[in-house]
Amino acid sequence: MYKKICLIGLASLFTLAVMANISHAQERISGPWLWMIALNEVNEGGQASTDIDSLNEASKGRTNEKHIAENGANEGDTVSGYRWTPGELPADGNINAMLVDIGMTEIADFNDVTSYAIIIIETDEEQRNVTMGVSSDDSIKVWLNGEVVHKNAVNRGRGGPDEFQDEFQVNLKEGANLLMVKVSERGGGWGMNVGIDADFEHSLNFDDYEHVKFDAKGDPIPVQESAWGANRRITGPWLWMIAPTDANQGGQASTDVDSLDEESNGKVTEEDIAKNGARKGDKVGDYEWTPGTLPADGNINAMLVDIGMTNDTDFNDVTSYALITLKTTKAQRDVTMGVNSDDSIKVWLNGEVVHTNAVNRGRGNANTFQDTFDVDLKRGSNLLMVKVSERGGGWGQYVGIDAEFALTSTPGILAVEPTGKFLTQWGKIKRAH
């Protein structure tokens, strides 16, 4: 169920991800977009730089247009001294003025420079052959879901705010669509207008996408290296849910009880979440899926108090579920996973149970793993879910994998449910005939 809201501030990317923007039918997509700029050679901006990968050149290969067009970016990540920064276009579409306003540059007449703007277009259903309109000063290139859908290598003014200079057809898939617009500026004015004749909302929620940083060779930088032992535990952030059990039925007794199914009255199950992940903020009983990072001692209870999920500092007869996604650049077979738990533990990888130990115990020494077993990591995203059922006393976990992988920003389908809908009619924002 979507509700119309207005974005009144840019507190943080998290706030932007939660809030989707609404505009009147005749308005352009003013944003906020997430912005980056990259300098061009003198006299080589605008038309001349349309097909130059300025992101790749500015970052010395650490990122590129293809990667950002497919995966989005993190607010605050840097490219050659500039940070990806949210900003909303003014009514006249003036990119330069907006960049000065958000503090990305102090140059009020920036020339020979390229801007990149990304945004999420969210739809309730697939919409095929809808019209997109753009205006630009100077050249423009547009990607939708990683594919180039329009290019115009031209030096021009961007025209009036109530017209589009270029129109073309695009297909919107159901759910999140990542839109990236590149405008290369030669000299003079610098701006853009963008609109789509479709029903949609827009936001800066890139949680459905893989945000992996790159080294100088363009290879992903592992967040967790292959070193094995206490210092390589996966502390998170994980996405957490808890479900109380019957009195005296936590721990060993509830290992094979589907506490998610019981707590949600059948609306969600362990199998569902292990295969598909969860959405931050979704409720199960009285609790919401919430991100949290384990402390060094693996104390689940202390972490849950810290993130505000409970005030009970000695929660007994309760089960925790923790989700995280591991990103790999290649398949890795028969790698060792290690776990500790207080009390019982059950582990799923990509929807399959890979380990169960129905036991009541303390979680042991942080320098060793109580249980080890072999798992297969596929190339790409691997969804890991760990269930720890607590009977009484301590409550915690350690998890590690002897493999090369990166922790991504999203476990499975983790996304913030958009709360607003951008209902558009093409109206007067048409190219003047």
C-alpha positions as CSV (number, residue, x, y, z in Angstrom):
1,M,0.0,0.0,0.0
2,Y,1.6,3.3,-1.1
3,K,0.9,6.6,0.5
4,K,1.8,10.0,-1.0
5,I,4.5,11.9,0.9
6,C,6.8,14.9,0.4
7,L,10.5,14.8,0.9
8,I,11.4,17.9,2.9
9,G,15.0,17.3,3.7
10,L,18.2,15.4,2.9
11,A,19.0,14.1,6.4
12,S,20.9,11.0,5.1
13,L,20.8,8.4,2.4
14,F,19.0,6.1,4.8
15,T,16.1,8.6,5.1
16,L,16.1,9.0,1.3
17,A,15.9,5.3,0.8
18,V,12.9,5.0,3.1
19,M,11.0,7.9,1.5
20,A,9.9,7.9,-2.1
21,N,9.1,11.2,-3.8
22,I,5.9,12.4,-5.3
23,S,5.5,15.1,-8.0
24,H,2.5,16.5,-9.8
25,A,1.6,14.9,-13.1
26,Q,3.2,17.6,-15.3
27,E,6.5,17.8,-13.4
28,R,9.9,16.5,-14.3
29,I,11.8,14.0,-12.1
30,S,13.6,16.6,-10.0
31,G,14.9,14.0,-7.5
32,P,16.7,13.8,-5.3
33,W,19.2,12.0,-7.5
34,L,22.6,10.7,-6.3
35,W,25.3,12.7,-8.1
36,M,28.9,12.3,-9.2
37,I,31.1,14.5,-11.4
38,A,34.2,13.7,-13.4
39,L,36.5,16.1,-15.2
40,N,37.2,15.9,-18.9
41,E,40.2,17.1,-20.8
42,V,40.2,20.8,-21.8
43,N,37.9,21.4,-24.7
44,E,36.8,17.7,-24.6
45,G,33.6,18.0,-22.6
46,G,30.1,17.8,-24.1
47,Q,29.8,16.0,-27.4
48,A,33.4,14.8,-27.5
49,S,33.1,13.0,-24.2
50,T,29.7,11.2,-24.7
51,D,31.3,7.8,-25.2
52,I,34.3,8.3,-23.0
53,D,34.0,6.5,-19.7
54,S,34.8,9.4,-17.4
55,L,34.2,7.4,-14.3
56,N,36.7,4.8,-15.3
57,E,39.3,7.5,-16.2
58,A,38.7,9.6,-13.0
59,S,38.9,6.5,-10.7
60,K,41.9,4.9,-12.5
61,G,39.8,1.8,-13.1
62,R,38.4,1.4,-9.6
63,T,34.8,1.9,-11.0
64,N,33.2,2.5,-14.4
65,E,30.0,3.5,-16.1
66,K,28.9,-0.1,-16.6
67,H,29.3,-1.0,-12.9
68,I,27.4,2.0,-11.7
69,A,24.6,1.6,-14.3
70,E,24.1,-2.0,-13.1
71,N,24.7,-1.6,-9.4
72,G,24.2,2.0,-8.3
73,A,26.5,3.6,-5.7
74,N,26.9,4.3,-2.0
75,E,26.4,7.9,-0.8
76,G,29.8,9.1,0.3
77,D,32.0,6.9,-1.9
78,T,34.6,8.9,-3.6
79,V,35.8,9.2,-7.2
80,S,38.9,11.3,-7.7
81,G,38.1,13.6,-4.8
82,Y,34.4,13.9,-5.3
83,R,31.7,12.0,-3.3
84,W,28.5,10.6,-4.4
85,T,26.0,13.1,-3.0
86,P,22.2,13.5,-3.0
87,G,20.8,16.5,-4.7
88,E,17.5,17.8,-6.1
89,L,17.4,19.6,-9.4
90,P,15.9,23.1,-9.4
91,A,12.9,24.0,-11.5
92,D,15.1,25.1,-14.4
93,G,17.2,21.8,-14.4
94,N,20.4,23.7,-13.7
95,I,23.0,21.0,-12.7
96,N,25.8,23.5,-11.9
97,A,23.7,25.5,-9.5
98,M,22.5,22.4,-7.7
99,L,26.1,21.1,-7.4
100,V,27.2,24.4,-5.8
101,D,24.2,24.2,-3.5
102,I,25.0,20.7,-2.2
103,G,28.7,21.6,-1.7
104,M,30.2,19.4,-4.5
105,T,31.9,22.3,-6.1
106,E,32.3,26.1,-5.7
107,I,32.7,26.7,-9.4
108,A,29.6,28.5,-10.6
109,D,30.5,28.0,-14.3
110,F,32.0,24.6,-14.5
111,N,33.1,23.6,-18.0
112,D,34.6,20.4,-19.6
113,V,33.0,18.2,-16.9
114,T,30.6,15.3,-16.9
115,S,27.8,14.6,-14.4
116,Y,26.3,11.2,-13.5
117,A,22.9,11.0,-11.8
118,I,21.3,7.8,-10.5
119,I,17.9,7.1,-9.1
120,I,15.6,4.2,-8.5
121,I,12.3,4.0,-10.5
122,E,9.9,1.6,-8.6
123,T,6.8,0.2,-10.3
124,D,4.0,-2.1,-9.2
125,E,3.9,-3.9,-12.5
126,E,5.8,-4.2,-15.8
127,Q,5.2,-1.3,-18.2
128,R,6.4,-1.8,-21.7
129,N,7.1,0.8,-24.4
130,V,6.5,3.8,-22.2
131,T,7.9,7.1,-23.4
132,M,10.9,8.7,-21.7
133,G,11.8,12.3,-22.4
134,V,15.1,14.1,-21.8
135,S,16.6,17.5,-22.4
136,S,20.3,18.3,-21.8
137,D,23.1,20.8,-21.9
138,D,25.2,19.5,-23.5
139,S,25.4,15.8,-24.6
140,I,23.4,13.1,-22.9
141,K,23.6,9.3,-22.4
142,V,20.9,7.3,-20.5
143,W,21.1,3.8,-19.0
144,L,18.1,1.8,-17.7
145,N,18.8,-1.4,-15.7
146,G,22.4,-1.4,-17.0
147,E,21.5,-1.0,-20.7
148,V,22.1,2.1,-22.8
149,V,18.6,3.2,-23.9
150,H,19.4,6.6,-25.4
151,K,22.4,8.7,-26.5
152,N,22.7,12.1,-28.2
153,A,26.3,13.3,-28.7
154,V,25.5,17.0,-29.2
155,N,26.4,20.4,-27.9
156,R,23.2,22.3,-27.2
157,G,21.2,24.3,-24.6
158,R,18.7,22.3,-22.7
159,G,15.6,24.1,-23.9
160,G,12.6,25.1,-21.8
161,P,11.5,23.3,-18.7
162,D,8.1,22.3,-20.2
163,E,9.5,20.4,-23.2
164,F,11.7,17.4,-23.9
165,Q,14.2,17.6,-26.7
166,D,14.5,13.8,-27.1
167,E,11.9,11.2,-26.7
168,F,12.3,7.4,-26.8
169,Q,10.6,4.2,-25.7
170,V,11.7,2.1,-22.6
171,N,10.5,-0.9,-20.7
172,L,10.1,-0.7,-17.0
173,K,10.2,-4.1,-15.1
174,E,8.1,-4.8,-12.1
175,G,9.9,-3.6,-8.9
176,A,13.1,-1.5,-8.9
177,N,14.6,0.0,-12.1
178,L,18.0,1.7,-11.9
179,L,18.2,4.8,-14.1
180,M,21.5,6.6,-14.8
181,V,21.8,9.8,-16.7
182,K,25.1,11.2,-18.0
183,V,25.3,14.8,-19.1
184,S,28.6,16.0,-20.5
185,E,29.2,19.8,-20.4
186,R,31.4,21.7,-22.8
187,G,30.8,25.3,-21.8
188,G,28.1,27.7,-20.8
189,G,25.0,26.3,-19.3
190,W,24.9,22.8,-17.8
191,G,21.6,21.0,-16.9
192,M,19.0,18.3,-17.7
193,N,15.3,17.5,-17.6
194,V,14.1,13.9,-17.4
195,G,10.6,12.4,-17.3
196,I,8.8,9.1,-18.0
197,D,5.2,8.7,-19.1
198,A,4.4,5.9,-16.7
199,D,3.1,5.1,-13.2
200,F,6.0,5.0,-10.8
201,E,7.7,6.2,-7.7
202,H,11.4,7.3,-7.3
203,S,13.8,7.0,-4.5
204,L,17.5,6.6,-3.6
205,N,16.9,3.1,-2.2
206,F,19.8,1.1,-3.8
207,D,19.5,-1.8,-1.3
208,D,18.5,-4.3,-4.0
209,Y,21.9,-3.8,-5.7
210,E,25.4,-5.0,-5.1
211,H,27.8,-2.3,-3.9
212,V,31.3,-3.7,-4.1
213,K,34.3,-1.5,-4.0
214,F,37.1,-2.1,-6.5
215,D,40.9,-2.0,-6.5
216,A,43.2,-0.4,-9.0
217,K,42.9,-3.4,-11.3
218,G,39.1,-3.2,-11.3
219,D,38.7,-6.3,-9.1
220,P,36.3,-6.4,-6.2
221,I,37.9,-5.8,-2.8
222,P,37.0,-8.6,-0.4
223,V,35.6,-7.3,2.9
224,Q,36.4,-10.7,4.5
225,E,39.6,-12.2,3.3
226,S,40.4,-15.9,3.3
227,A,42.4,-15.8,6.5
228,W,40.8,-18.3,8.9
229,G,40.2,-17.7,12.6
230,A,38.8,-15.4,15.2
231,N,39.7,-12.2,13.5
232,R,37.8,-13.1,10.3
233,R,34.4,-13.7,11.9
234,I,31.4,-12.2,10.1
235,T,30.2,-9.5,12.5
236,G,27.9,-7.9,10.0
237,P,25.8,-5.9,9.8
238,W,23.3,-8.7,9.6
239,L,19.5,-8.2,9.3
240,W,17.9,-9.5,12.5
241,M,14.5,-10.9,13.6
242,I,13.5,-12.6,16.9
243,A,10.6,-14.9,17.8
244,P,9.8,-15.9,21.4
245,T,9.2,-19.6,22.0
246,D,7.0,-21.3,24.6
247,A,8.3,-21.2,28.2
248,N,11.1,-23.7,28.7
249,Q,11.0,-24.6,24.9
250,G,13.9,-22.4,23.7
251,G,17.3,-23.7,22.8
252,Q,17.6,-27.4,21.9
253,A,13.9,-28.0,22.0
254,S,13.1,-25.3,19.3
255,T,15.8,-26.1,16.8
256,D,13.4,-27.7,14.3
257,V,10.4,-25.6,15.3
258,D,9.6,-22.9,12.7
259,S,9.3,-20.0,15.1
260,L,8.8,-17.5,12.2
261,D,5.8,-19.5,11.0
262,E,4.3,-19.6,14.5
263,E,5.0,-16.0,15.4
264,S,3.6,-14.7,12.0
265,N,0.5,-17.0,12.1
266,G,1.6,-18.6,8.9
267,K,2.4,-15.4,7.0
268,V,6.1,-16.2,6.6
269,T,8.2,-19.3,7.2
270,E,11.9,-20.1,7.7
271,E,11.9,-21.6,4.2
272,D,10.6,-18.3,2.7
273,I,13.2,-16.2,4.4
274,A,16.1,-18.6,3.8
275,K,15.3,-18.6,0.0
276,N,14.3,-15.0,-0.5
277,G,15.6,-12.8,2.3
278,A,13.6,-10.2,4.1
279,R,12.8,-6.5,3.9
280,K,14.1,-4.1,6.5
281,G,11.1,-2.9,8.6
282,D,8.8,-5.9,7.8
283,K,7.1,-7.2,10.9
284,V,6.9,-10.7,12.3
285,G,4.7,-10.6,15.4
286,D,5.7,-7.7,17.5
287,Y,9.2,-7.2,15.9
288,E,10.7,-5.7,12.8
289,W,13.6,-6.9,10.7
290,T,16.4,-4.6,11.8
291,P,20.1,-4.3,10.9
292,G,22.7,-4.8,13.6
293,T,26.4,-5.6,13.9
294,L,27.6,-8.3,16.4
295,P,30.0,-7.1,19.1
296,A,33.4,-8.7,19.4
297,D,32.1,-11.2,22.0
298,G,29.2,-12.3,19.7
299,N,26.6,-11.3,22.3
300,I,23.3,-11.3,20.4
301,N,21.3,-10.1,23.4
302,A,23.5,-7.0,24.0
303,M,23.3,-6.2,20.3
304,L,19.5,-6.4,20.2
305,V,19.3,-4.1,23.1
306,D,21.7,-1.7,21.4
307,I,19.6,-1.5,18.2
308,G,16.4,-1.1,20.1
309,M,14.7,-4.4,19.3
310,T,14.3,-5.3,23.0
311,N,14.9,-3.9,26.4
312,D,15.3,-7.3,28.0
313,T,18.9,-7.7,28.8
314,D,18.5,-11.4,29.7
315,F,16.0,-12.7,27.1
316,N,15.3,-16.4,27.5
317,D,13.2,-18.9,25.5
318,V,13.6,-16.9,22.3
319,T,15.0,-17.5,18.8
320,S,17.1,-15.1,16.6
321,Y,17.3,-15.2,12.8
322,A,20.2,-13.4,11.1
323,L,20.5,-12.7,7.4
324,I,23.5,-11.5,5.3
325,T,24.6,-11.8,1.7
326,L,28.1,-13.0,0.6
327,K,29.3,-11.7,-2.8
328,T,31.9,-13.8,-4.7
329,T,33.5,-13.3,-8.0
330,K,33.8,-17.1,-8.6
331,A,32.3,-20.3,-7.5
332,Q,34.1,-21.9,-4.5
333,R,33.3,-25.5,-3.6
334,D,33.9,-27.3,-0.3
335,V,35.0,-24.3,1.6
336,T,34.8,-24.6,5.4
337,M,32.3,-22.7,7.5
338,G,32.7,-22.4,11.2
339,V,30.0,-21.5,13.9
340,N,29.7,-21.1,17.6
341,S,26.3,-20.7,19.3
342,D,24.5,-20.3,22.6
343,D,22.3,-22.3,22.5
344,S,21.3,-24.4,19.5
345,I,22.0,-23.4,15.9
346,K,20.7,-24.0,12.4
347,V,22.3,-22.6,9.2
348,W,20.8,-22.1,5.7
349,L,22.8,-21.2,2.6
350,N,20.9,-20.2,-0.6
351,G,17.8,-21.7,0.8
352,E,19.3,-25.1,1.8
353,V,20.0,-26.3,5.4
354,V,23.7,-26.8,5.6
355,H,24.1,-27.4,9.4
356,T,22.1,-28.2,12.4
357,N,23.2,-28.7,16.0
358,A,20.3,-29.1,18.5
359,V,22.2,-28.5,21.7
360,N,22.1,-26.3,24.8
361,R,25.6,-24.9,25.3
362,G,27.7,-21.8,25.8
363,R,29.1,-20.2,22.7
364,G,32.7,-21.1,23.6
365,N,36.0,-19.5,22.9
366,A,36.1,-16.7,20.4
367,N,39.4,-18.0,18.9
368,T,37.9,-21.3,17.7
369,F,34.8,-22.6,16.1
370,Q,32.7,-25.3,17.9
371,D,31.2,-26.7,14.7
372,T,32.8,-26.8,11.2
373,F,31.3,-28.1,7.9
374,D,31.8,-27.7,4.2
375,V,29.7,-25.5,2.0
376,D,29.6,-24.4,-1.7
377,L,29.5,-20.7,-2.6
378,K,28.2,-19.9,-6.1
379,R,29.5,-17.1,-8.2
380,G,27.5,-13.9,-7.3
381,S,25.2,-13.5,-4.3
382,N,24.9,-16.1,-1.6
383,L,22.2,-15.7,1.0
384,L,23.2,-16.9,4.5
385,M,20.6,-17.3,7.3
386,V,21.6,-18.3,10.9
387,K,19.1,-19.3,13.5
388,V,20.2,-19.4,17.2
389,S,17.6,-20.6,19.7
390,E,18.2,-19.5,23.3
391,R,17.1,-21.4,26.4
392,G,18.6,-19.4,29.2
393,G,21.7,-17.6,30.3
394,G,24.0,-16.3,27.5
395,W,22.8,-15.9,23.9
396,G,25.2,-15.4,21.0
397,Q,26.9,-16.6,17.9
398,Y,30.1,-16.6,15.9
399,V,30.2,-17.3,12.1
400,G,33.1,-17.5,9.7
401,I,33.9,-18.9,6.2
402,D,37.3,-19.9,4.9
403,A,36.7,-18.3,1.5
404,E,37.1,-15.0,-0.4
405,F,34.0,-12.9,-0.4
406,A,32.6,-9.5,0.2
407,L,29.7,-8.6,2.4
408,T,27.1,-6.7,0.4
409,S,24.7,-4.1,1.6
410,T,21.6,-6.3,1.2
411,P,20.7,-9.7,2.4
412,G,18.6,-11.3,-0.4
413,I,15.6,-9.1,-1.3
414,L,16.3,-6.6,1.5
415,A,14.6,-3.3,0.5
416,V,12.7,-0.6,2.2
417,E,9.1,-0.7,1.1
418,P,8.5,2.5,-0.7
419,T,5.8,4.7,0.8
420,G,4.9,7.0,-2.0
421,K,3.8,6.6,-5.6
422,F,4.7,8.9,-8.4
423,L,1.7,8.9,-10.7
424,T,2.4,10.7,-13.9
425,Q,0.6,11.8,-17.0
426,W,2.5,13.0,-19.9
427,G,0.6,16.2,-20.1
428,K,2.3,19.3,-21.2
429,I,5.9,18.0,-20.7
430,K,6.0,17.1,-24.4
431,R,8.4,18.1,-27.0
432,A,7.2,21.2,-28.7
433,H,6.1,20.4,-32.3
